[in-house]
Amino acid sequence: MKNIEIGLRGGQRVRISELHQYRTYEGMLCGLPNEHINARIIESALEDAQALLSSAKPYLVPPKVTRRMGWAQSQGSGASWFLRLHHLLHRRIGGAQPLESEAVGELDEESRAGQFLPSIVCLAVFEELRTCHILTVVWFQDHFAPQIAADIQAQIQGIDWDALSVEYLR
């Protein structure tokens, strides 16, 4: 990987010495992401960064969350898709009363929309060679690096390096 260098607003120049990436919803089998699922994904990414990259507490660039319909719901009427799934489950496992199409139709688009994080999780160790300091940074973006999304790069440039980075021995 080509060295990725970023000039910080505090005057330091840092570069990525280690980078790990994976798909945000890798392993999610069904359903739509929501606030709870996304909070767990972010928490897990921070834990992964600390364990994998063994540094002090990682810094999280706050991710943007977008609300949109899930892929299955965008294939047609969200209500009819939900109704078909509910009736199938009712026949297979019993228990719940079948929903009537009018009740499902009352679900507004907002209640059927998922809350999506950007599709790629990035965990990186940034180092400044002049002072031998490092900082692990976690962010979410819509494509695999080496390119860092412009809005993410702007947020990284604003990091208070002196307050958050830790000294390391070479």
NUKE-626520 format. One record per residue (C-alpha): residue number from 1; x, y, z. Coordinates in steps of 0.02 Angstrom, whole numbers, plus 50000, padded with zeros to 5 digits. Layout:
N
+-----+-------+-------+-------+
: num :    c1 :    c2 :    c3 :
+-----+-------+-------+-------+
: NUM :     X :     Y :     Z :
...
+-----+-------+-------+-------+
This chain:
170
+-----+-------+-------+-------+
: num :    c1 :    c2 :    c3 :
+-----+-------+-------+-------+
:   1 : 50000 : 50000 : 50000 :
:   2 : 50062 : 50172 : 49956 :
:   3 : 50098 : 50279 : 50110 :
:   4 : 49949 : 50387 : 50150 :
:   5 : 50002 : 50549 : 50230 :
:   6 : 49890 : 50682 : 50304 :
:   7 : 49937 : 50856 : 50366 :
:   8 : 49847 : 50896 : 50529 :
:   9 : 49786 : 51069 : 50575 :
:  10 : 49906 : 51067 : 50723 :
:  11 : 50053 : 51062 : 50600 :
:  12 : 50097 : 50878 : 50618 :
:  13 : 50113 : 50761 : 50470 :
:  14 : 50051 : 50586 : 50502 :
:  15 : 50046 : 50430 : 50396 :
:  16 : 49954 : 50266 : 50404 :
:  17 : 50069 : 50127 : 50462 :
:  18 : 49934 : 49993 : 50475 :
:  19 : 49761 : 49980 : 50397 :
:  20 : 49623 : 49850 : 50419 :
:  21 : 49454 : 49856 : 50331 :
:  22 : 49297 : 49753 : 50322 :
:  23 : 49116 : 49770 : 50268 :
:  24 : 49007 : 49853 : 50399 :
:  25 : 48864 : 49729 : 50391 :
:  26 : 48970 : 49575 : 50354 :
:  27 : 48885 : 49427 : 50435 :
:  28 : 48715 : 49511 : 50454 :
:  29 : 48597 : 49380 : 50386 :
:  30 : 48431 : 49469 : 50382 :
:  31 : 48335 : 49620 : 50439 :
:  32 : 48374 : 49803 : 50431 :
:  33 : 48506 : 49890 : 50535 :
:  34 : 48440 : 50002 : 50672 :
:  35 : 48511 : 50113 : 50809 :
:  36 : 48547 : 49964 : 50924 :
:  37 : 48633 : 49859 : 50789 :
:  38 : 48737 : 50008 : 50732 :
:  39 : 48790 : 50049 : 50911 :
:  40 : 48850 : 49869 : 50930 :
:  41 : 48944 : 49876 : 50764 :
:  42 : 49032 : 50037 : 50816 :
:  43 : 49074 : 49965 : 50988 :
:  44 : 49141 : 49807 : 50906 :
:  45 : 49248 : 49909 : 50784 :
:  46 : 49325 : 50005 : 50930 :
:  47 : 49359 : 49842 : 51023 :
:  48 : 49437 : 49766 : 50866 :
:  49 : 49547 : 49919 : 50843 :
:  50 : 49610 : 49912 : 51021 :
:  51 : 49641 : 49724 : 51018 :
:  52 : 49709 : 49710 : 50842 :
:  53 : 49816 : 49864 : 50842 :
:  54 : 49860 : 49862 : 51028 :
:  55 : 49868 : 50046 : 51064 :
:  56 : 49784 : 50165 : 51182 :
:  57 : 49599 : 50202 : 51166 :
:  58 : 49554 : 50222 : 50981 :
:  59 : 49480 : 50382 : 50914 :
:  60 : 49312 : 50367 : 50824 :
:  61 : 49270 : 50482 : 50681 :
:  62 : 49081 : 50496 : 50707 :
:  63 : 48995 : 50403 : 50564 :
:  64 : 48853 : 50472 : 50460 :
:  65 : 48693 : 50371 : 50474 :
:  66 : 48570 : 50372 : 50329 :
:  67 : 48390 : 50314 : 50334 :
:  68 : 48331 : 50219 : 50182 :
:  69 : 48223 : 50073 : 50134 :
:  70 : 48306 : 49903 : 50135 :
:  71 : 48345 : 49811 : 49974 :
:  72 : 48195 : 49694 : 49987 :
:  73 : 48074 : 49834 : 50023 :
:  74 : 48135 : 49936 : 49876 :
:  75 : 48088 : 49792 : 49760 :
:  76 : 47904 : 49834 : 49775 :
:  77 : 47779 : 49885 : 49904 :
:  78 : 47857 : 49876 : 50077 :
:  79 : 47688 : 49831 : 50151 :
:  80 : 47658 : 49686 : 50031 :
:  81 : 47835 : 49619 : 50058 :
:  82 : 47813 : 49629 : 50248 :
:  83 : 47640 : 49550 : 50239 :
:  84 : 47701 : 49403 : 50134 :
:  85 : 47845 : 49371 : 50254 :
:  86 : 47732 : 49382 : 50407 :
:  87 : 47604 : 49259 : 50333 :
:  88 : 47743 : 49137 : 50285 :
:  89 : 47813 : 49140 : 50462 :
:  90 : 47639 : 49123 : 50537 :
:  91 : 47606 : 48966 : 50434 :
:  92 : 47776 : 48890 : 50477 :
:  93 : 47788 : 48923 : 50664 :
:  94 : 47612 : 48975 : 50712 :
:  95 : 47578 : 49081 : 50862 :
:  96 : 47560 : 49260 : 50805 :
:  97 : 47396 : 49315 : 50731 :
:  98 : 47409 : 49348 : 50545 :
:  99 : 47414 : 49532 : 50503 :
: 100 : 47285 : 49606 : 50389 :
: 101 : 47350 : 49707 : 50243 :
: 102 : 47265 : 49865 : 50310 :
: 103 : 47366 : 49855 : 50472 :
: 104 : 47528 : 49832 : 50376 :
: 105 : 47483 : 49975 : 50260 :
: 106 : 47473 : 50088 : 50412 :
: 107 : 47660 : 50067 : 50438 :
: 108 : 47734 : 50225 : 50368 :
: 109 : 47893 : 50226 : 50266 :
: 110 : 47989 : 50297 : 50416 :
: 111 : 47950 : 50145 : 50524 :
: 112 : 48003 : 50024 : 50386 :
: 113 : 48167 : 50113 : 50345 :
: 114 : 48335 : 50052 : 50406 :
: 115 : 48472 : 50159 : 50482 :
: 116 : 48629 : 50125 : 50381 :
: 117 : 48810 : 50163 : 50421 :
: 118 : 48932 : 50183 : 50276 :
: 119 : 48975 : 50013 : 50203 :
: 120 : 49159 : 49996 : 50252 :
: 121 : 49239 : 49997 : 50426 :
: 122 : 49418 : 50063 : 50427 :
: 123 : 49540 : 50037 : 50572 :
: 124 : 49707 : 50125 : 50552 :
: 125 : 49861 : 50167 : 50652 :
: 126 : 49925 : 50341 : 50612 :
: 127 : 50104 : 50382 : 50661 :
: 128 : 50206 : 50540 : 50670 :
: 129 : 50389 : 50494 : 50649 :
: 130 : 50459 : 50658 : 50713 :
: 131 : 50392 : 50634 : 50890 :
: 132 : 50365 : 50444 : 50889 :
: 133 : 50179 : 50457 : 50928 :
: 134 : 50037 : 50349 : 50863 :
: 135 : 49848 : 50353 : 50866 :
: 136 : 49725 : 50220 : 50812 :
: 137 : 49578 : 50294 : 50716 :
: 138 : 49414 : 50207 : 50672 :
: 139 : 49301 : 50274 : 50535 :
: 140 : 49165 : 50218 : 50415 :
: 141 : 49161 : 50261 : 50230 :
: 142 : 49075 : 50199 : 50073 :
: 143 : 49227 : 50126 : 49983 :
: 144 : 49383 : 50029 : 50025 :
: 145 : 49541 : 50132 : 50052 :
: 146 : 49680 : 50176 : 50006 :
: 147 : 49581 : 50334 : 49968 :
: 148 : 49503 : 50413 : 50121 :
: 149 : 49338 : 50501 : 50091 :
: 150 : 49360 : 50690 : 50089 :
: 151 : 49240 : 50722 : 50235 :
: 152 : 49330 : 50590 : 50340 :
: 153 : 49501 : 50661 : 50296 :
: 154 : 49443 : 50834 : 50350 :
: 155 : 49389 : 50764 : 50518 :
: 156 : 49554 : 50671 : 50540 :
: 157 : 49647 : 50834 : 50502 :
: 158 : 49556 : 50913 : 50649 :
: 159 : 49610 : 50782 : 50777 :
: 160 : 49698 : 50854 : 50929 :
: 161 : 49854 : 50748 : 50902 :
: 162 : 49946 : 50808 : 51058 :
: 163 : 49800 : 50763 : 51172 :
: 164 : 49753 : 50595 : 51095 :
: 165 : 49911 : 50513 : 51027 :
: 166 : 50027 : 50405 : 51132 :
: 167 : 50215 : 50384 : 51126 :
: 168 : 50283 : 50221 : 51058 :
: 169 : 50456 : 50142 : 51052 :
: 170 : 50530 : 50100 : 50884 :
+-----+-------+-------+-------+
